[in-house]
């Protein structure tokens, strides 16, 4: 069984350690812990993780956040993966820092990456893992905040939260969305 795991972010060194790139960070950590590597692919960097008889195709779209749907759609079609076996990992300013929430479907919540995926796939019905980045910014400063680097307190807590997300990704494939949601939501 194949799964598509899409970690959202922006390519380029200037974005590497930003809040908006948490999807990339989670997949990078999962790949490193699993001893696999990303290679350039069409519209994305790609790695394959085998876990409990399943193949997880990990992608980090190279299309920039606002065109993430292009990469997601390409790999869904190319690998013949159904929507229910897609998991999109993204940042969320509506959740406190480090809190994770898995959902089977939902709105884009104002997130441009999710908005483009929904427009491209023509549906809101696909699983996503949202990673809370908090909302410690003044009105009109959201873009600067999500494209900003983590503060020192967040940097210290990040590794443990990122590992938890990697575990959730593997459990999504191994035990299904419902059980994974029940176990991880609110942690």
Secondary structure, DSSP 8 states (H G I E B T S, - for coil): -EEEEEE----SGGGTTBGGGHHHHHHHHHHHHHT---EEETTEEEEEEEETTEEEEEEEESS-GGGHHHHHHHHHHHHT--GGGEEEEEEETTS-TT-EEEESS---TT-HHHHHHHHHHT-S-SEEEEEE----S-TT-HHHHHTSB--HHHHHHHHHHHHHHHHHHHHHHHH-HHHHHHHHTT-
